[in-house]
Amino acid sequence: MRRKSKLFHTTILIVVLGILLPACKTREKLVYFQHGDLPDSTEQKIPFEFRYKPNDIVSINISSSNPELVKPFNANLLPSNYPDGYTSGNASRDGYLIDEQGEIQFPVIGSIKIGGLSRTEAIEVMTKKLKEYVDDPIVNMRVTNFKVTILGSVNQPGTFNIPNERISLLEALGLAKDTKITGIRKNVLIIRDEDGQKKEYRIDLTSREFYKSQVYYLEQNDVVYVEPNKKERFGSTVFKSSTGIFVSSVTVVLTALNIILNQ
């Protein structure tokens, strides 16, 4: 009887280990930032520099110590309905559209090229041109249609309007309520428009090397796609049914062994 009891408990142990070991392996697929050296905060510099692109819509406000002088330059300025926080849906359309040549049509001055410039560089260009008309112009600029799209195995996919000109991939995934447990974190796809061509980047969120990536910060109109794993692709219903069948089968086997060993 003791031998039968030992055999029974050994069988249970093997079954339990068979269930738990895959769960331990799953950690490597789910947990962020596992591998690689943690970057030194005093040395790490994540590459990021926002530059204006064609089809950006830029809100431009000119101010001065003499408000009357700057009125003509704010002639097209509409009351902005741009939200203060992160939102989803269509972006605000107030501002000046940058055309395919990288230029905007500004009141009084006419064509001004700001495409390809950073915010600081664009403000310098605008200020220089305005000084021909105003002694002390102050220029404020902001893109009003900055957005990113998050698709795939996330909890809240969609297109999100960004209230500033800088957002990290992690912040974007936060807006989408994080990846699902079935999302493949080791192969996240970022699609970016560079010089009129689509370029793809693959990111492993389980590695700290991600900190050094040039797509750590997203750009205007970037698309993030989190690929679903096999279980999600085959359908959650099928997966749940298979799991139920497995558990039922194990129960039947253990019951049968118990009956046999106690005869």
N, C-alpha and C positions, 0 to 999 in steps of 0.2 A: 504493500500500500504506500509506504514511504517513497518507493521508486516512482510509482505512478504520480504521486503528488509533486515530486521534484520535476518530473517530465512536464506536468501541466503548467507549473510556474515558469519553467524555462520557455515553454511555448508562448506564454503571455508576454514574457520579457522580450522575446524576439519580435513579436507583433508590435509592441509598444515602441521599440527602437526603430522598427521599420516606418512607423508613422512620424516619430520625432526627428530622425536624422535629416529627412528632406526639409523640415522646417528650419533646422539650423543652417542648411545650405542656402535657404531663401534669404537670409540676412544679407548675404553678399549682393543680392539683386535689388534690395529695397532701401538700404541705408545709404544716405548721402555722405560724400567726403570721407571714404574709408582709407583709400590708398594714396601713397605719395607723401612727401614731406610737407608739413605746414609751412607756407611761405612766411618769411620774416617780415613782420609788419613795417619795419624800418626800411626795407629794401624793395618790397613788392610794389610794383607800379602797374596797375591794370590799364592796358591801352584803351583810351577813349577820348575822342574829340568829335563833338557834334559839328557837322557841316551841312549847310543848306543845299537842298537838291531840287531839281525840277519837280513841279507839282506840289511842293510844300506851299502852304498858305501861311503867310507871315503877317501878324498884327504889328503895326508900327505906330508908335505914338511919339510926337515931338513936343517937347515943352521948353520953356525959356523964361527968363525974368520978365520978358515983355510978351504976354499971351497974345496980343494982337498980331504980332509979327509971325507967329507960328500957325495962326488959324488957317491960312491957305494950304498948309502941308497936312492938316488934319481934316481936310474937306471930306475925304471918303471914310473917315473914322465913324463906325457905327457902334451903338451901345453893344458891348460884348455879352453874349450869352454863354461864354465858355465856362465850363464847370470848374470849381476850385479843386475837386478831388478826382480820383480815378473813376471813370464811368465806362459803360459799354454802349454800343450802338453807333449811330452816325456822329462824326466829329463836327465841331463848329466850323462855319465857313466864313467867318469874318476875317478880313485882311487882304493882302496882296498875293496873287498867285504867281509863283516863279515859273516862267515859261521854259520851253525846252532849251533855250539859249542861256538859261540861268539868270534871266533879267526880270525885273518888275517895272511896272509903269507907275511912277510916283508923281503926285501933283506938283506942278510948276517945273520941277527938274526934268521929268521925262524918264527915259530908260536908265536904270541903274542895275549893274550886274552884281548879284550877291551869291549866285549859285557857286558852290564849291568853297565858300568862305565859312569860317567859324563865326560864332556870334560876335566875338571881340573884333574880328577883322571886318565884318559887315557893318558894325556900329562905327568903326573908324572911317569907312568909305562914306557912309551916310553923313556923318558929322562933317567931314571935309567938304562935301558938296553943299551942305546946308549953311556953312559958314559964309558962303557967298551972299546969303540973304539974311542970316541971323547971326548976331555976335556970339551968343552963348547957347547953342542948341544942345539939348539933352535928348538922346535917342533911346527909346525902350523898344525891344523887339522880342517877339515870341511866336513860335510855330503853333498854330491853333488846330492843326489836323494831324498831330503826331499820334500815331496809333500802332498797336501790335496785335497780331492775331494768334490765338492759342488753340490748337486743334488736337484731336486724337484722344488718348486715354487720360483725360483730366476730368475733374469733377464738375467744372463749369467752363466748357469751351466757349469761345466767342472772340469778338474784336473789341479791344479796350482802348479808350482814349486816354492819353497820358497828359497830365497838366503841366509837365515840364519837359525838358529835352534830354532826360537821362533816366533810364530804368534798366536794372539788371535782369538777367534771365530768371534769377531766383524770385525777384519781386513780381515778375510777370506770371510765373507759375503760382505765386501766392494769390494773384488776382483771379486765377482760374481755379482756386481752392485746392491747389496741389495736384500732383499726379495720382491716378488711382493706384491701388495696390497691384493691379494687373498691367500697369504701364512699364515699359522697358526703359529704365533709367540710364542704362549704359549706352544708349544709342539714340539720343534726342537729336532731332533734325532741326536746324535753323536755316530758313531760305531767305536770302538777302538780295536786294537789287543793287548791283554795283556797276555804274557806268552803262546802264541800260541792259545789263545781262544778269540773269539769275545765277547766284552762286550758293552752293550748299555746304553747310558745316555740320559735322557730327560731334556731339558732346557726350562725355561720360560723366554723369552727375555723381557717380559713386567714387570718383577720383578727385583728389585735391588739385590735380593738374588743371582742373577746370578754372581755377582762379586766374590762371595765366592766359586764358583763351581770349582771342580778339572778339569773340562774341559773348563775353561775360556781360558786357553792356549791349543792349539791343539798340537798333537804329529804326528810324521811321519806316513803317510798313513791313517790318520783319514778320515772318511767319514761323511759329514754333509748332513742331509736330511731335507728339509723344506716341511712339508706336505701341499698340497693344500686344500683349504676349499671346501665346497660342491658346491659352484657356479662354481669353476674352474673344479672340477671333473666331473660335469654334462656337462661342455663345455661352452665356452664363447658365442658361437652362440645361444645356448638355452637360456642362461641368458639374452642376449641382446634382443632376441625375446620376452621373458616374460616381460622384462621391457617396451618394446614398447607397448605391449598389455595392460599393466597396465596403462600407461600414456594415451593411446587412450581411455580406458574405463572410466578413471576419466574425461577426456574431454567431452565425450558423456554424462555422468551423470550430469556434471555441466551445459552443454548446455541445457539439458532437464529441469533441475530445473529452469534455467533462463527463459525458455519459459513459463513453468507452472506458475511461480510466477508473471510474467508480463502479464498474460491473464486477 
